[in-house]
Amino acid sequence: MKNYTNKYFDISKPVFIPSALITVFFVTFTIIFNEQAEAGFSSFRSYMSENFGWFINIAINYFLFFVIFIAFSRFGKIRIGGKKARPDFNKFSWIAMLFSAGMGIGLVYFSVAEPMLHFSNPIEAGLSGVEKSKLAMKHTFFHYGFHVWGIYTLLGIALAYFTFNKKAPLSIKSTLKPLFGNYMNSFVGHAIDVVAVLATLFGLATTLGFGAVQFTTGISELSGLSNSVNLQILSIIGITLIATVSVLSGLNKGLKYLSNFNMIIAGIVFLFVLIVGSTVLLFDGFVESLGLYLTDFFEMSTYRNQYGEEGKWFKSWSMFYWVWWISWSPFVGTFIARISKGRTLQDIAIYGLLVPSLFSMLWMSVLGGTASDMQLNSVIDLAQVVADDSSMGLFKMLENLPYYKITAILSIILVGTFFITSSDSGSLVVDFMTSGGKLDAPKGQKVFWAFMEGSIAIALLIGGGLSALQSASISTGFPFAIILIFVSISLLKSLKQDDQLKKK
């Protein structure tokens, strides 16, 4: 019997049971043998970065240009759910939900941290302060730009098309049936869905870990409490409980309203920094950084031979980001598919690529640009602050602007709500995958996976902190990059077959 159903669970046993067992084993092992786990995470991360970085470089470029091709090909006019389908959500809520799921915590955590870390350790030697700032913003744009959303929208388009147009279950193996046929009904197909579940859980746990660290940094700054691992664990437990309540309320209530609330709070913080900071300078910086990013787009997209220790910069930055985003793609792609009924493939591709990317760049330009301005004018040595504790950068930047306590509280709320929406939407997605593609799993199942996500984040923080979080993403990002390539080929094959049938 492949499926098991009762009041609290409705599961696909070949996917749910291995995913749950591997997750429980990982959490238990990491907590009990935390020192060995930390050493293992570090070794694995180095090995994969050194030997397979070239593959990731090729893959992320391929994903982006595949999505652009779909958008402007004859397939772009295909409507998810059929010609008469209409969207379930208005455009603002749709964009807010996909953006909150796809980027939230990372934008807040790294808004000041990344530009300042690039400033301290530039990819080129012998630069002036201004030159280091320009280079820092260019690479920050690169890591939060079009490549990220190329990964997400590729899988989102594929899953939406196969689920709503081909009436297949909402699962990764469904997207591969045109290519591999009945193999997807065997152990191979179930294994692919297990990899997708684990990629989602570990990618999400990485984000939740970063969120917990920054959330408790803000609490510590305002309250004077020590920013300890224990406080981070308590924060994860508390926010996970809130996320559980949200996920139980359903997609059209808790998650929709929280995503809209996220966008409003993010907008308030963004506009405040823009207005009280050097407004014209920040707009100038955005335009110049965007120009540098686009001008050097292809060079950055294939860059690997860094100065100094061979490959060090790439392994520390681009490599981590790409596999982190890839490990998130089952989660974000499935979520995009679930909320995109009634949209055309072109809508998903263009809005999915442009709107979140440009907003991310503008966000980074305003917060990171303000930090760079403070650094260059010796207001505060944010580069050193971030070098000592990367989670502290945002709060120290805000401390040098008016109304610090208000903006700090808003930032803490923003991190908290992004944490909740990420956990909430992650639980929904894992429910889809472990129930055999059903769109509405029982409540007990939702609670189980919400708790599992929090448990993995806690285990990783205990077993090596931020380094362990990064290693966890790499471990699941690599195999899923291969799966994504096959998904794109399978999608194209199915689109061509349907197109030929229409012409007959």
Secondary structure as UniProt FT lines:
FT   STRAND          3..5
FT   STRAND          10..12
FT   HELIX           13..32
FT   HELIX           34..72
FT   HELIX           74..77
FT   TURN            80..81
FT   TURN            83..84
FT   HELIX           91..102
FT   HELIX           104..120
FT   HELIX           129..143
FT   HELIX           146..160
FT   HELIX           161..165
FT   HELIX           172..176
FT   HELIX           177..180
FT   HELIX           181..185
FT   HELIX           187..223
FT   HELIX           229..249
FT   HELIX           251..255
FT   HELIX           256..276
FT   HELIX           279..295
FT   HELIX           297..301
FT   TURN            310..311
FT   HELIX           312..316
FT   HELIX           318..339
FT   TURN            341..342
FT   HELIX           345..376
FT   TURN            377..378
FT   HELIX           382..388
FT   HELIX           390..392
FT   HELIX           393..399
FT   HELIX           404..434
FT   TURN            435..436
FT   HELIX           443..462
FT   TURN            463..464
FT   HELIX           465..503
//
